[in-house]
Amino acid sequence: MDNGMALWMFAAVFIVLLSGFPVAFALSGTALLFAGIGVQFELFDVAFLQALPNRLFGIMNNQTLIAVPLFVFMGVMLERARIAEDLLETMVELFGSLRGGLGIAVTLVGMLMAASTGIVGATVVTMGLLSLPTMLRNQYNPAIACGTICASGTLGQIIPPSIVLVLLGDVISTAYQQAQLEMGIFAPETVSVGDLFAGALLPGLGLVALYLLYITITAWLSPTTMPAPEQKTREQGFYLRVTKSLAAPLLLIFSVLGSIMGGLATPTEAASVGATGALILALAKQQLSLEKLLDVMQNTTRVTSMVFMILIGAALFSLVFRGFEGEELIIDILSDLPGGQFGAMFSVMLVMFLLGFVLDFIEITFVIVPIVGPVLLAMGLDPVWLGIMIAINLQTSFLTPPFGFALFYLRGVAPAEISSGQIYKGVMPFIFIQLLMLAILAFWPQLATWLPSTLYGEGL
């Protein structure tokens, strides 16, 4: 076998992906094409493909992945129930009288929506439609307004329950077991989605705190960019209305996360609680109808089908890649890099960051992580820390011009007078904040590992 074919295969799949061809078929089609070429020239053992049925059955029988459609359903239902509108109105009234108060309100609502939906596109679009006109009407600098909306919308990547973390949890766990087997550990430990949820909580909240700090400092140093609107007299019962508005989504968030971290439910069971809770909230707000329910179910089916089709394509791609000794090639490349463990980790993070310009997080999670994950974990890296580093890295690429997906989402709903240049300018400080959080996490891994080890013991 020749691992040079693995490099050609890797290059070919990215060319096909950049052409706009559907990801699932790009992965599987490229894999089958190269497998056929390899068999023809006796470079590939077709016996590798015999493992495919077992892999596909494993994907369909994976209890963790059942959480994906349930979390998607929860997020879409909350979006259709107009929870964000009520939250934003409440937060604007609560903080709007402060200098930079609208920015603070948007960031906090983005955090709550991230913890409720975990869907970046829906959050950015919703926040763009609801908050951008209000911020512009109150004389906010357009760049800062756009940057705040994009950055707060991408918090769904890292704040649990996040679909990114659900998918990463499954992939990282498989990579961790593979790394342990290669090291001669024949009773390998696993990494659960709950571990990643717990590991992401402190970095996610730290990121929110840094966002709020930046907005507050900017508002005080440059008052004209985020002026405080005229203070209105608050009506009687204002704080009771605030409490009612926050109570339902916070109860839902605590029910989902608390049941997972408290060991009362698996992520799949907690996701079903979240989906049921979203239905109850929509019903309580009189936002549930048969037409809306069908729309939510269709959207959930569409997203879930896309995820699983990509996962099947990625399984076939990784099998053929391994058949061409691609895994050994990656080990050799990362092992020969200067700097050892740090050099390998830095290089992988840089490649993922660059790939995030043009590929979605699902493709990177299913294609790149299974290839580099076992190698990095075999070097002794903590699997939870690695998963959180990857999640924040992918979140950063969502914001980075010119291909950041969050920028496209906002561009699609922003008024015509907002230029792409203003959106790009606005997100730059938040990109630096996210890179700062990556650096903090790199030098202080306990930020990601302390809570999981406290909750679940010192197994990792």
N, C-alpha and C positions, 0 to 999 in steps of 0.2 A: 504494500500500500504506500501511497505517496501523500504526505501531508501538505505538499504544494497545492494539491487539488482543493484542500480545505480553504486555503487563502483565496483561490479563484472563486470558490463557491460563496465565500463571505462577501467578496467584492461584487459578485453578480447579483446577490439578493438585495444589496443596497442600491444598485443601479435600477433594478426593477421597482423597488419601493419608491425611489425618487421619481420614477416615471408616473406615479399616481395609480398604479395597479393595486387592486385590493390586497391588503396585507396578508390575510390568511392564504390566499391563492398564490401570492408571490413567494411565500415561505415554502409551501408544499410543492408548488410547481418547480421552483429552483432545485429543491431537494431531489425530486424524482428525475429531473433532467440530468443532474450530475451523477445520481446513482446509476442511471442508464449508461452514461458515458463511462463511468468507472467500471461497470460490469463488462462493457464492450472491450475495454483495454486492460481488463484484469487488474484494475486498481482498487476495486471495491468488492467486498464479500457480501453477496445478496442476503446472507443469513442474518445480517444486522436488521433487515426489515421485518424479520419474523417476530421481533419484539414489539412491533408497532401495535398489533391488536391488544396486547396486555397493557400497553401504555394508554391507549384510548379508553379501554375499560376502566383503568385506574383514574383517568380524568373524570369520566362520567360517574364514577362511584365515590369520588372524593367528597367527604362530608363538609370539609372546610369551604369548598367552592360553592356549596349551596347558599352560603351567605351572600354571594355576589348578587343574584337576582333579588334577594330580600332587601339588601341595603339600597339597591338601585330603585326598587319600588318605593321604599321609605322616602328617599330623596325626591323622586319625581312627584310623589303624592304631596309632600310638604311644599314643594314649589307651586303646584297647582292650587293648594289650599291658601295661598297668599299669606303664609306665615311671615315671610320676609317683609312684606309691606307693613304689617302691624308692628313688627320688631323695629323697623327703621323709623317709623313715625314716633314710637315711644322713645327710642334712643335720641332722636333729634330733639325732642322736647326736653329730655333729661340733660343733655350736654350742649345743646345748640347755642345757649347763651354764653358759653366759654369761647375764648379765642382758640380756633382750631377745633371747636367742639363738633362740627359736622364731620371732620376727618376722624375724630375719636369714635363718633357714633357709627360711621361706616365700617371702621375696623372691628369694632365690637360685634356688630351685626354679622360681618363677614366671618368672624370667629364662631359665632353661634350657628350660622348657616352651615359652616364647614363641619361642625360637630353634629349637625342634624342631617345633612344631605350627603356630604363627602363627594359631591360632583362639581368639579371646577367650572365647567362650561356653564352649567345652570346658574351657579352663584354669580359669576362675572356678568352674565347677561342680565340677570334679575337686578343686581346692584347697579349696573349701568343704566338700566331703564328707570329705576326708582330714584337713585341718589344723585346721578350726574346732573340732571336739570336743576335740582334743588341747590347743589353746590355752586353751579354756575350763576344761578339767580342771586345767590348771596355773595357774589364777587370773588369766589375762590379762584386762585390761579388755575387755569385749565390743565396744565401739566401735572400739578400736585393732585388735583382732583382725580385725574385719570390714573395716575400712579397708585393712589390710595385704593381705588376701586379694584384695579388689577391685582395688587398685592394681597388685599384682604380676600379676594375671590379665590386665590390659589392656596389659601390655608387648608382647603379641603384635601390637599395632597398629604398633609402631615398630621393634622389634628384628627384623632380617632373619633368615631368609626370611619375610616377611610378605605375606599375600595382599593386604592394603591397598596395600602398595608395588608389588606386581605390577600391580594394576589402575591405580593412580595413574601408574605408569611409562608405561603405554600411553596414557593420557589426556593426561598432561603432554607426552609426546613429540609427539602430534598437535597439541596447542595451541601448542607451541613452533615447529613447522614452519609452522603457520598464521600465527603472529605474524611470523616471518621473511619469509614471502611478502608479507605486508601492508607490511613495511618495505622491500620491493624486493630481498630476498635470494633469488635463484632457485636456489641450491644449498644448501638449508637443512640445518643440522646436526640431529641427533636426540639424544634423551635415552634411554638404555637403562635397563632395570630394574636392571642391575648398578650403574649410576651412583647410583640411589636407594638400593640396598642399602649401597653404600660410604658414601654421605652420611648414612645413618641410624645407622651403627654407633656413632660417637662420641656423638651426642646420646642414643642409647638407653642406652649404658653410663653416660653422665653422669646420666641420669635414675635409673638403678639406684643409682648412688653417692649421689645426693641422698636417695633413699628410705632407704638404709642409714644415712646420717648422721642423718636425722630419728629413726629407730627407736633408734639408739644414744644420742642426746642425750636423748630422752624417757625411755628406760629408766634413765639415770643421774640425771636430774632428778626423776623420779617412779617410784621403784623398785616401788611397790605395783601399778602398772599393768601391768608386764611382769616379774614376779619370776623369778628363776633357780630351776629345780627342783633337787632334791637331786642332787648329782653322783654318778654311778655309776662303778664301776670298769670300765674298758674291757677287754674280753676280748682275749686274744692273737690277733693277726692282724686287729685292727680296721682299721688303716690299709690293709691289703691289700684288705679288703672294701670300704672307701670307694673305693679306686682302681678296683676292678672295677665298682662301681656307676656311677661317673662316666665310665668309659672309653668305653662303647658310645655313649651319647647325645652325648658331646663329639666322638667320632670322626665321628659322623653329621653334626653341626653343621659341623665343620671341613671335611668332604668337600663339603658343599653350598656353604657360603659361600666356602671356599678355592678351589674350582674356578671359581666365578663371578668372584671378585675377582682371581684369578690369570690370568684370561683363558683358562683351559683348557676352559671349557664355557659355553654360553649358559645363561640362567636356566631354560629349558625342559629342556635336557640335565641340568643340575644337579638339577632337580626330579625327573627320572626316577631319578637316583642316590639321592636322598632317599627316594623311594617304595620302591625296591628295598631300600635299607638298612633301612627300617622293617619290611619283610616279613622280612628276615633276623633282625632283633632280636626280632620277635615269635616267630619259629620257634625261635631260640636260648633264649628264655624259656619255651618250651612253651606259648605263648599263641595259637598259630595253629591254627585248625580251619576246615573248609569252611564251617560255619555262621557263624563270626566273619568270615571273608573275604567272604561274601555280604553280611553286615550292613555291613561297611566300604564295599563297592562300592555298595550301595544309598544309603548316606549321602553318598558322594562324588557319585553321579549326581544326587541331590536338590539338593545345594548348587550343583553346577556348572550344572545346568539353571536354577536360580533366577538365578544370576549372568548367564548368557547371555540369558535372557528379559528381564531388566532392561536389559541392554545393548542389545538390539534395540529395546525400547520407548523407551529414551533416544535412540537414533539417529533414530527417527521423530520424537520430540518436538523434538530440536534442529533437524531439517530444517524443520519447520513454524515453529518459533520464529524461525529465520533468514529464512524466507519472509515473516514479518510484520515484518521489519527489527528484530527484537529485539536483534541484535548491535550495531547502531548505537545503539540505546537504551542498552544497557549501557555502551558506550564513552562516550556523552555524560554519563551519570550519574557514572561513575568519574572522568572527566576534569574534571568541574565540582566535585568534592569539594575542600574546603580541605585544604592539606597536601600536594598533589601525589601523588607516588608513595607516601609514607608514609600519607597519608589514605586513599587507595584500598585499600592493603593492609590497613590496620587495619579498615576498614569490611567488607571481604570476610571477614577472619578473625572478626570479631564476628558477622556473619550466619551463617557456617558453624557457629560455636560454638552459637548459638541453635537453628539447624536440627538440630544434633546431639542436642538434647533429644528430638526426636520422629521423626527420620528415621535410618535405618541408614547406615553409612559408604558402602555400595555405591550407594545412591540419590544421596547428596551427590556422590560421585565421578563418577557418570555424568551427572548432571543439572546440577549447579552448576559444577563445574570446567571442562567444555568451554565454558561460556558466559563465565565471568570469566577463565579461564586465558589465552587469547590477548591479552586487553586488558592484563592485568598484565604479561605477558611482553614485550609491545610497549613497555611503559614502561621496560624495561631490567632487570627482575628476573631473577636467576639461576634457571633452571628446577629445578635440584636443590634449592637452598635453598627455593624455593616449595613443592616437593613435600614436603619434610620438615616445613616449617611446617604445611602442611595435615594431614599425618599426625598430628603431635603435638596439633594442635587437635582433630581428631576423637577422638583418644584421651582428651583431657580431657572432651569431651562425654559419653563413655561412663560417666564417674564422677559427673557433675553431677546432684544431686537436682532435681526428683523423678522425671525420666524416664530417667536414665542406665541403659543396657542392662545394664551389669555389676551394678548394684544389684538389678535384677530377677532376674538369674541367681542371685545369692547368696541373695536373699530366698526363692527357690524351694527351696533345699536347707538353709537355716539352721534351727536348732531353733525351736520355737514361742516360747520365752522370749526370743529375740532380736527386738527391735522394729525397725520400719523407721527410727524415729528414731535408734536406735543405729547402724544402718548408715550413715545420712546423716551423722551426726556424725563417724563414723570416717573417711569419705572426704574430709572438708573439707581437712585438712592436705595430703593428697596432691594435691588439685586445685590448691592454692596452689603446691605444688612443681612441678607441670606447667606452670602459668602462668609460674612463675619460669624454667623451662627455655625456654619460648617467648620470654620477654623476653631471656634470654641469647643465644638463637639470632638474635633480631632485631637485637641490637647487635653480635653477633659471628658473622656468616654463615660465616666460615671454619671454624667447627665442623662445618658440613655440607659445605662445598665443598673443604676441604683434601685429604681422603683421595681423593675421586674424581679431583681434578686431579693428585694425586701418582701414582695408579695408572694413569690413562688419558690423562694429558697435560692441557694447558691449553685444551682445545677449548671448554669451557663458559664 
